Amino acid sequence: MTKEEQQLEKRLLDLAETAYQRGIVTYSDFLNLNEQNIFHSIRPKLSYLKTESFGGYETAERQIAAFVPDAPLFCSEYPIACVRIVPLQKKFAEKLSHRDYLGSLLNLGLDRAKTGDILVEEEQAYLFCQDKLADFICENLTRIRHTTAMAQQVGREDFSYEPKVQEIMGTIASVRLDSLLSLAFKASRSSLTGQIEGGKVFVNGRLTTSNGYQPKEGDLVSVRGMGRFRLQGVGGHSKKGRSYVTLLKYI
C-alpha cells in the first residue's frame, strides 16, 4: 500500500470514528475505483456502523462513502448536487468529450476528489459534485474548449439518464473473469491477464486480481482504461458444455 493509500485509509477510519463518537453521518470525498477498494477493505472492521456509498445515480463509478451510526442525531442526504451543462448557442457548439469537460473543471482550480461522474450526451452533459461547489461551478463554468456554455443545478427529479449499452451474447468455457473480459472486449484471455493481475479490474468496486474469479449475475465489472460491463445473465450449456452468457457493455 502506497503512502497516499495509507493516508486515505486513515482518513476513512477517522470519518468512521467521528460518526460513531458524535452520532452523526459523515461522508468522504468522491472515491475512484482504487479508493473504493480501500473503503471496501476496511468495512469488515466497522461492524458497529452502517457503511454504504453512492455517486448521485444508480450506476455511478465515482462514489462518496457514508458512515452511518445506529441512531444518528439527524438524517441527511448525500451532499451531492447535479449540474447540467449546455452550450449557449447549439449551432456553434463543438462536439465535446469527457476530457473537454473535465479539463474545464480542473482549470477552475477544482480538486478532482470534489467532483463525481461526468455524463456526456449529444448536446449536454451532467456533472455530479459536492453540493457546496454547485453555485461556484454554475457561476464560473462558462466555456468548454471554444464553446460558450451555461451550467445550472438541477434537482434529482429533473435528472434523467439512460446509459447506452450494447448487449453481447456468447458462450464461454466457464464463467470466469478472464473469459468474461475476453467476450466483452473481443480480445484473447492471455492478452487480458495483465489487466487483471496488474490491478486494473474491479468487480462492484472491489479490486479483483484472480483470473479465475467467478462473477455473479448482476455484478458490475470495470476495467480501467477499457470500460465496464454488467453480467446480465447466465443461461444453460451448449452441446460442447460451454456456458451461455449475456453481458451489457456500457458504451
KASUL-V563429 format. One record per pair of residues at least 4 apart in sequence whose ideal C-beta (glycine too) atoms are under 7 Angstrom apart, sorted by the first residue. I is the first residue (numbers start at 1). J is the second residue. Records with the same first field share a line. If there is no record, write none. Layout:
I=J + J
This chain:
1=5 + 6
3=7
4=8
5=9 + 38
6=10
7=11
8=12 + 35 + 38
9=13 + 38 + 42
10=14
11=15
12=16 + 28 + 38 + 39 + 42 + 65
13=17 + 42
14=18
15=19 + 26 + 28 + 67
16=20 + 46 + 49 + 67
17=21
18=22 + 26
19=24 + 25 + 26 + 49 + 67 + 68 + 69
20=48 + 49 + 69
23=69 + 71 + 72 + 73
24=72 + 73
25=66 + 67 + 68 + 72 + 76
26=67
27=64 + 66 + 78 + 79
28=64 + 65
29=64 + 113 + 114
30=62 + 63 + 64 + 113 + 114 + 115 + 116
31=35 + 36 + 39 + 62 + 63 + 65
32=36 + 62
33=37 + 61 + 202 + 205 + 222 + 224
35=39
36=40 + 53 + 63 + 205
37=41 + 202 + 205 + 206 + 207
38=42
39=43 + 53 + 65
40=205 + 206
42=46
43=51
46=51
49=67 + 68 + 69
50=68
51=65 + 67
52=66
53=63 + 64 + 65 + 66
54=63 + 64 + 78
55=60 + 61 + 62 + 63 + 64 + 116 + 117 + 128
56=60 + 80 + 82 + 116 + 128
57=161
59=163
60=116 + 117 + 128
61=117 + 222
62=116 + 117
64=78 + 80
66=78
68=72
79=130 + 131
80=116 + 128 + 130 + 131
81=129 + 131 + 134 + 153
82=126 + 128 + 153 + 154 + 156 + 159
83=127 + 129 + 134 + 137 + 138 + 151 + 152 + 153
84=124 + 126 + 152 + 154
85=101 + 124 + 125 + 127 + 141 + 149 + 151
86=123 + 124 + 149 + 150
87=93 + 123 + 147 + 148 + 149
88=148 + 149 + 150
89=93 + 148
90=123
93=123 + 147
94=145 + 146 + 147
96=100 + 101 + 120 + 144 + 145 + 147
97=120
98=102 + 118 + 120
99=103
100=104 + 144 + 145
101=105 + 118 + 120 + 125 + 144
102=106 + 118
103=107
104=141 + 143 + 144
105=110 + 115 + 141
106=110 + 112
108=140 + 141
110=114 + 115 + 133
114=129 + 130 + 133
115=127 + 128 + 129
116=128 + 129
117=128
118=125 + 127
119=125 + 126 + 161
120=125
121=125
126=159 + 161
129=133 + 134 + 137
133=137
134=138 + 153
135=139
136=140
137=141 + 151
138=151 + 152 + 153
141=149 + 151
142=148 + 149
143=147 + 148 + 149
144=149
154=158 + 159
163=250
164=251
165=248 + 249 + 250 + 251
166=249 + 251
167=246 + 248
168=183 + 184 + 247 + 249
169=246
170=183 + 245
171=238 + 242 + 243 + 244
172=179 + 180 + 183 + 242 + 243 + 245
173=179 + 242
174=179 + 243
175=214 + 215 + 234 + 243 + 245
176=180 + 211 + 212 + 213 + 214
177=181 + 196 + 201 + 208 + 210 + 211 + 213 + 215
178=182 + 189 + 192 + 193 + 196 + 211
179=183 + 189
180=184 + 215 + 221 + 231 + 247
181=185 + 192 + 223
182=187 + 188 + 189 + 192
183=247
184=229 + 247 + 249
185=226
187=191 + 192
189=193
192=196
193=197 + 211
194=198
195=200 + 201 + 223
196=201 + 209 + 211
197=209
199=207 + 209
200=223 + 224 + 225
201=208 + 221 + 223
202=206 + 207 + 208 + 222
203=208 + 213 + 215 + 219 + 221
204=219 + 220
208=213
215=219 + 221 + 231
217=231 + 233 + 234
218=230 + 231
219=230 + 231
220=228 + 230
221=228 + 229 + 231
222=228
223=227 + 228
227=249 + 250
228=250
229=247 + 248 + 249 + 250
230=247 + 248
231=245 + 247
232=246 + 247 + 248
233=245 + 246
234=243 + 245
235=244
236=244
237=241 + 242 + 243
238=242 + 244
